[in-house]
Amino acid sequence: MASPNKTAIVGAGIGGLTAALALLKRGLDVNVYEQSSELKEVGAGIQISSNGTRVLYALGLEEALKRVQVLPSKRVIRHWRTGETWNWFDLGQTTTQRYGTPHVMLHRGDLHGLLADAVRSLKPDALKLGKRCVSISSTPDHAEVTFEDSERARAACVIGADGIHSQVRQCLFGQDKPEFTGCVAWRGLVAMEKLPSHIAQMLGTNWLGPHGHVLHYPVRRGEIMNFISFVERDDWQVESWVTEGTKDELANDFRGWHDDVHEIVRNIETPYKWAMMVRGPMPRWSEGRVTLMGDACHPTLPFLGQGGVMAVEDGYVLAACLAKYIDDPAQAFARYEDIRRDRTATVVRKSHENRRSAFSPALADQGQVAVEVAREWQQERVRERMEWLYAYDATSIEI
């Protein structure tokens, strides 16, 4: 019989490490099993809005974040062809005053590293690398993970935090059937020193176009510009963050766009592309002593900037539920799902809806651009739509 306070987490990404840290902070024991032999995140940016930094601050990471973050002054929107610019959303002190904690921009590897450091500071041997999960079993008194190297890990419960291609989800509920959205995404990083000063600014920029969308923002103390873009095309359907493309292919996808976009593209070291897929909502996330979190159970399109933040919120709430119902994982998981299901489903739905406004056909008509921006993108309108998201406090939810 496993110790009642022992948890095994499959997946050492941002969500899994947040859950591990939250469990350790509550005095519960945890081991995290990661299939990679090296602990690292992909080279990409991530935005953590106030609802996410609220959780990270509660876990004691405020000072660590300050060493690597960018506090942007605002986000602006620009027209895909003319470069016309509109102020979209004030950030900086405005966001902190409104919500209590800031909106920050980070390199995913930096956030991942400080979470891993925090976990190891509480339990030096918590992270187990080179452990690829192949099967999961659950009995009335314990759960067990079997790895590719034939080793087994027994715990009171298991959390599947192994991402969009979750093996834990497949073990519990079978193979999923993703649906292609008709969009391909690109990402890349550029050293800020390579960019002209009017592009190398400490703010987020969204370029709006009729059949594509470009976003770029600074990370790692402003030393790097993160680039991400989306284009409507149906000839690439590989869902992988590590498939390399070419700068020529990327530039061709945004042919006719403003030269500032192409200036960034020309300076990207290596562009990566992936097909954007959607999955239907899961009726439940748990089975016996095993549950799922983050992209393993509610993967979302990136048009709301909340995929990583939802995993951070999940990890905190799940740890609180396990701490309260330490002798009854089924009750803990039921309460966790009750708290998180509707919110994450709303994020998934609204992310999908935002794709339509991001690719609005009206943006092809110069005479309609101002009308479209006023209707969908002006600051007051955005604030009304986003208040429910940013004001949420996962640290004060009644468990």
Secondary structure in CASP SS format (residue, H / E / C, confidence):
PFRMAT SS
TARGET T0000
AUTHOR 0000-0000-0000
METHOD secondary structure of the structure
MODEL  1
M C 1.00
A C 1.00
S C 1.00
P C 1.00
N C 1.00
K E 1.00
T E 1.00
A E 1.00
I E 1.00
V E 1.00
G C 1.00
A C 1.00
G C 1.00
I H 1.00
G H 1.00
G H 1.00
L H 1.00
T H 1.00
A H 1.00
A H 1.00
L H 1.00
A H 1.00
L H 1.00
L H 1.00
K H 1.00
R C 1.00
G C 1.00
L C 1.00
D E 1.00
V E 1.00
N E 1.00
V E 1.00
Y E 1.00
E E 1.00
Q C 1.00
S C 1.00
S C 1.00
E C 1.00
L C 1.00
K C 1.00
E C 1.00
V C 1.00
G C 1.00
A C 1.00
G E 1.00
I E 1.00
Q E 1.00
I E 1.00
S C 1.00
S H 1.00
N H 1.00
G H 1.00
T H 1.00
R H 1.00
V H 1.00
L H 1.00
Y H 1.00
A H 1.00
L C 1.00
G C 1.00
L C 1.00
E H 1.00
E H 1.00
A H 1.00
L H 1.00
K H 1.00
R C 1.00
V C 1.00
Q C 1.00
V E 1.00
L C 1.00
P C 1.00
S C 1.00
K E 1.00
R E 1.00
V E 1.00
I E 1.00
R E 1.00
H E 1.00
W C 1.00
R C 1.00
T C 1.00
G C 1.00
E C 1.00
T E 1.00
W E 1.00
N E 1.00
W E 1.00
F E 1.00
D E 1.00
L C 1.00
G H 1.00
Q H 1.00
T H 1.00
T H 1.00
T H 1.00
Q H 1.00
R H 1.00
Y H 1.00
G C 1.00
T C 1.00
P C 1.00
H C 1.00
V E 1.00
M E 1.00
L E 1.00
H E 1.00
R H 1.00
G H 1.00
D H 1.00
L H 1.00
H H 1.00
G H 1.00
L H 1.00
L H 1.00
A H 1.00
D H 1.00
A H 1.00
V H 1.00
R H 1.00
S H 1.00
L H 1.00
K C 1.00
P C 1.00
D C 1.00
A C 1.00
L E 1.00
K E 1.00
L E 1.00
G C 1.00
K C 1.00
R C 1.00
C E 1.00
V E 1.00
S E 1.00
I E 1.00
S E 1.00
S E 1.00
T C 1.00
P C 1.00
D C 1.00
H C 1.00
A E 1.00
E E 1.00
V E 1.00
T E 1.00
F E 1.00
E C 1.00
D C 1.00
S C 1.00
E C 1.00
R E 1.00
A E 1.00
R E 1.00
A E 1.00
A C 1.00
C E 1.00
V E 1.00
I E 1.00
G E 1.00
A C 1.00
D C 1.00
G C 1.00
I C 1.00
H C 1.00
S C 1.00
Q H 1.00
V H 1.00
R H 1.00
Q H 1.00
C H 1.00
L H 1.00
F H 1.00
G C 1.00
Q C 1.00
D C 1.00
K C 1.00
P C 1.00
E E 1.00
F E 1.00
T E 1.00
G E 1.00
C E 1.00
V E 1.00
A E 1.00
W E 1.00
R E 1.00
G E 1.00
L E 1.00
V E 1.00
A E 1.00
M H 1.00
E H 1.00
K H 1.00
L C 1.00
P C 1.00
S C 1.00
H C 1.00
I C 1.00
A C 1.00
Q C 1.00
M C 1.00
L C 1.00
G E 1.00
T E 1.00
N E 1.00
W E 1.00
L E 1.00
G C 1.00
P C 1.00
H C 1.00
G E 1.00
H E 1.00
V E 1.00
L E 1.00
H E 1.00
Y E 1.00
P E 1.00
V E 1.00
R H 1.00
R H 1.00
G H 1.00
E C 1.00
I E 1.00
M E 1.00
N E 1.00
F E 1.00
I E 1.00
S E 1.00
F E 1.00
V E 1.00
E E 1.00
R C 1.00
D C 1.00
D C 1.00
W C 1.00
Q C 1.00
V C 1.00
E C 1.00
S C 1.00
W C 1.00
V C 1.00
T C 1.00
E E 1.00
G C 1.00
T C 1.00
K H 1.00
D H 1.00
E H 1.00
L H 1.00
A H 1.00
N H 1.00
D H 1.00
F C 1.00
R C 1.00
G C 1.00
W C 1.00
H C 1.00
D H 1.00
D H 1.00
V H 1.00
H H 1.00
E H 1.00
I H 1.00
V H 1.00
R H 1.00
N H 1.00
I C 1.00
E C 1.00
T C 1.00
P C 1.00
Y E 1.00
K E 1.00
W E 1.00
A E 1.00
M E 1.00
M E 1.00
V E 1.00
R C 1.00
G C 1.00
P C 1.00
M C 1.00
P C 1.00
R C 1.00
W C 1.00
S C 1.00
E E 1.00
G C 1.00
R C 1.00
V E 1.00
T E 1.00
L E 1.00
M C 1.00
G H 1.00
D H 1.00
A H 1.00
C C 1.00
H C 1.00
P C 1.00
T C 1.00
L C 1.00
P C 1.00
F C 1.00
L C 1.00
G C 1.00
Q C 1.00
G H 1.00
G H 1.00
V H 1.00
M H 1.00
A H 1.00
V H 1.00
E H 1.00
D H 1.00
G H 1.00
Y H 1.00
V H 1.00
L H 1.00
A H 1.00
A H 1.00
C H 1.00
L H 1.00
A H 1.00
K H 1.00
Y C 1.00
I C 1.00
D C 1.00
D C 1.00
P H 1.00
A H 1.00
Q H 1.00
A H 1.00
F H 1.00
A H 1.00
R H 1.00
Y H 1.00
E H 1.00
D H 1.00
I H 1.00
R H 1.00
R H 1.00
D H 1.00
R H 1.00
T H 1.00
A H 1.00
T H 1.00
V H 1.00
V H 1.00
R H 1.00
K H 1.00
S H 1.00
H H 1.00
E H 1.00
N H 1.00
R H 1.00
R H 1.00
S H 1.00
A H 1.00
F C 1.00
S C 1.00
P H 1.00
A H 1.00
L H 1.00
A H 1.00
D C 1.00
Q H 1.00
G H 1.00
Q H 1.00
V H 1.00
A H 1.00
V H 1.00
E H 1.00
V H 1.00
A H 1.00
R H 1.00
E H 1.00
W C 1.00
Q C 1.00
Q H 1.00
E H 1.00
R H 1.00
V H 1.00
R H 1.00
E H 1.00
R H 1.00
M H 1.00
E H 1.00
W H 1.00
L H 1.00
Y H 1.00
A C 1.00
Y C 1.00
D C 1.00
A H 1.00
T H 1.00
S H 1.00
I C 1.00
E C 1.00
I C 1.00
END
